[in-house]
């Protein structure tokens, strides 16, 4: 509880998460999803380095799509999981911002483990060139962080505390809007990393690309895009939650 209100909310949510079968059982689905993805990737014949790198570029987009689907089930409903007990939060000195931040921090490790884990698996299974060996985990981390912020923020902006089944939360208009924006973000990340991907396909180089001016510009764009996609929805979600008459 050293993190104050956010820490107390995290401690509470961790207890609820481990006690609620419907929540922690989703981790088993994630593990199975990751295993199927890795096995499928390992089964693809890779005759040349260029073919490996081409698959590595496609893998950047696939990781974004997978992160979006998982974020819909794990991060987007996190605020709504307070359900009809949300009135307890309102009667305590808890700011909506603290609640949103706690939900983000709770979901982030799961999303990072999935996104970065799949990227590292692709990196080693495909034996990517040095440029893409760095781009893959970067894309995995960027998608995980941005999708988590976008999911929690949009879930806080349009919460559903009166649901009868958690599966309803994935079919709301807010959920559909999140899916569209998250897929758009994944597409933009893929386009940003298309340039280093093309450089790897043209002529695989040692690990000096990311310290070159072009590499640093691409890194700066990726960091800026991730920060905007993460922080803006969280801020707007907390603001909307504070104004909502629930």
ABEGO torsion letter per residue (X at the ends): XAAEAAAAAAAAAAAAAAABAAAAAAAAAAAAAAAAAAAAAAABBBABAAAAAAAAAAAAAAAAAAAAAAAAAAAAAAAAAAEAAAAAAAABBBBAAAAAAAAAAAAAAAAAAAAAAAAAAAAAAAGBBAAAAAAAAAAAAAAAAAAAAAAAAAAAABBBAABABAAAAAABAAAAAAAAAAAAAAAAAAAAAAAAAAAAAABBBBAAAAABAAAAAAAAAAAAAAAAAAAAAAAAAAAAAAABBX
